[in-house]
C-alpha cells in the first residue's frame, strides 16, 4: 500500500504509486485527465476546444481558492458602509454557481461549529399539548411551540441535535380515553386483528388518569413534533404558507410548492414567521431536514439573490401571460379608444399571490389604467409581486439569524440553501440500505428480505410515513454522512403476525415473526398509517404527570 486517505464515512488505500505532489498555484482537484469528447448532456459546450474548457475550469478553481482564503475580508452584508461595486461582484448571484463547493460550504460549517453549545444534550424545555380535551380543540403545535421559543435566548438554541426538549402534557379524561379505545377497536377489527375486549373494561378504567403520551424526548419526540409542525404549515392549519397560483390553476411549474402568505402582517404573524426562520436554522444546524417545499422564488429572496420576471412566472405563469398581453396589446390592433373594451381593469390594482385584489402602488385604486400608461402598470405589477413578501422574508431571515450566521448566505446559492433546509424530497430505499444495521438478524434473513421488498413496493408517500414511523422525520438529509444515527432493524420475540413497533429516538424498527411477506406488508401499512402517538416509552408515564393546573387556553 503506497497511499491511504480517510474521510468521515470511508477509507481508501492505493497499491499504485502516489500521484505527483501538488504544484504551487494548482488546485489538487485539477490533476485529472481529459475526456476524448464532450458528453452530450453539455450542449452549450459542444464545439468548444477541450483544452480551452480545461483552462477555464482551472481559472475558476484558482479564483475559488483565492476567494476561500479571503472571504473574511468581504463585506457580507449589503448594508455595509464600505461596499463598492467591485466588492459587490464577489458576492453576486451570478458568481455563486461558479464557485467551488468549499467556498459556500466550509465557512458556514465552521461558523456553525464555533457557535455550537457544548456539553448539553438538549435546549430549554417546551411544553406541548397534542390531544383535545373536554371537546375543546388544542392550538396548533406550531403556535404552541412558537409562543415559547420566541421568548428564549438565541444562544440557548444552538445545539447539535435538539434545540429544545419537548414535554407532552395532557390531563386525564376517561371519556377521551374511552373514545380513543373505541376508535382503535373499530380500526383493529377492520384489519382482522385479534382484540380482547372484556365486558368490564370501561368500569375498570374509571380510575385511570391519562397523563399524555408515554414518551421521553430523547430525540424522537423532537423530530416527530417538528414533522407535525411542517404538516400544519402545508395543510393550512397555520396559514403562514399559500399554494402557488400555478398550483391553484393547475398549470406551469412549481405546482407542488408554496409561498409565504403576504396577507399576514400583524405582530403575532410576524413572530410566527420569525419562528419559521428559527426552524430553518435548526434544520441547517442539526442536519435534520424539513418537509417545507417552498417555491424557488422564496429561496432566492432568503439568500439575497436578485429575482426577475422569470422567477415570478415559475410560480404564476397566468399572471405573467396576462401582463404580457397588456403590454403587447397594440400588436392586436387595440388602441386607446377600445382599450377598456378588451382590458377590464380600470385602475392600478392586481392580484396578490394569495388571490386577493390589492392596489399595486400606494393609492392605486385612484390611479386610472389607460392605454398610454399600461407599460408603467406592467412594470409596477411585476415589482409588486416580486416584493410583496419582503416583510415576511425579513422575519424569516431574522429567525434564521438566531441559529446560523445569515450574512454567510450571500455566498450560498438558493438551491444549496433549499437542500440544507429540506434535504431529499424522495425516500430512497437504496440509501436506507447503505445506513442500516441489523440486530438479532443479518441481511440474508427472511424477515430482512421481506422488509426491503415491501419497502420497494411502497409509494413515496408510504415511504415518508414509514420514515416518520421509525425516526419521527419525513425526509433524509442530502448527505448521508449527516445522519446522526444508523437505521436499526431488529427482531423481537413476540406473537406471530403482530404489529411492528419503533423507537424514533434511536431510528429503530422492531419486527416480530411473520408468516408471509403479504402479512408483513399489511401490518406495516397499518402501523405507519394509524400509529401516530409516541407511546412506546411506557416507563415514562409516571414522569409526565400534570404537576400544575395550567389553563386549557394556553394550549
Buried (B, 14 or more C-beta within 10 A) or exposed (E): EEEEEEEEEEEEEEEEEEEEEEEEEEBEBBEEEEEEEBEEEEEEBEEEEEEEBBEEBBEBBBBBBEBBEEBEEBBBEEEEEEBEEEEBEBBEBEBBEEBBEEBBBEBBEEBBEEBEBEEEEBBBEBBBBBBBBEEEEBBBBBBBBBBBBBEBEBEBBBBBBBBBBBBBBBBBBBEBBBEBBEEEBEBBEEBEBEEEEEEEEEEEEEEEEBBBBBBBBBBBBBBBBBBBBBBBBBEEBBBBBBBBBBBBBEEBBBBEBBBBBBBBEEEEBBBBBBBBBBBBBBBBBBBBBBBBBBBBBBBBBBBBBEBEBEBBBBBBBBBBEBBEBBBEBEEEEBEEEEBBEEBEBEBBBBBBBBEEEBBBBEEBBEBEBBBEEBEBBBEBBBEBBBEBBEBBBBBBBBBBBBBBBBBBBBBBBBBBBBBBBBBBBEBEBEBBEEBBEBEEBEEEBEBBEBBBEBBEEBEEEBBBBBBBBBBBBBBBBBBBEBBEBBBBBBBEEBEEBBBBBBBBBBBBBBBBBBEEBEEBBBBBBBBBEBBBBBBBBEEBBEEBEBEEEEEBEEB
